[in-house]
Amino acid sequence: MTSRIAALAIDAVEPRVVAEFWCAVLGWTVVDTASDGITIGPAGGAGLTIDVFAVPERKSVKNRLHLDLRADGGSTVEELRRLLDLGARRVDVGQGSDVSWVVLADPEGNEFCLLSRTVQEVLSSS
C-alpha cells in the first residue's frame, strides 16, 4: 500500500489574496470556501488541489518545501513577466547567479521557482 498527495497546504494571513494569486498563476478556480480557508484546483475538479488556510502569523523563515513551475506554452521570459505582473516578487535565498531557475515569492512571501532552459534567458528579461 502507498499514499498519494491529496492536497498542498499553504498558510496565509490573507487566504483570499493568496488563493487568487495561485488561481491566476495556474489557471485554476476556487473549488471550496470554508471558515478556515479556501481550496483551489483545476477546472473540472480532477487532480491535486491547494488548500490556503488562514493563520494569524506571517511567514518568517525560508520554506522547506516549494513548488517548481515551468512555463506552459510560452517562453520562460514571458512567464516571468506574467508572474511579476500578478504580484510575485524575486527573492534571494542564496541560490547564486549560475542557476537555471528564478526564485520568486507569492504575495505573502511563500517561495516558488520558475524553471528555465537557460539562465541567460531569464536574466535578460530583468
Buried (B, 14 or more C-beta within 10 A) or exposed (E): EEEEEEEBEBBBBBBBBBBBBBBBBBEBEBBEEEEEBBBBBBEEEEEEBBBBBBBEEEBEEEBEEBBEBEBEEEBBBEBBEBBBEBBBEEBEEEEEEEEBBBBBBBBBBBBBBBBBEEBEBBEEBE
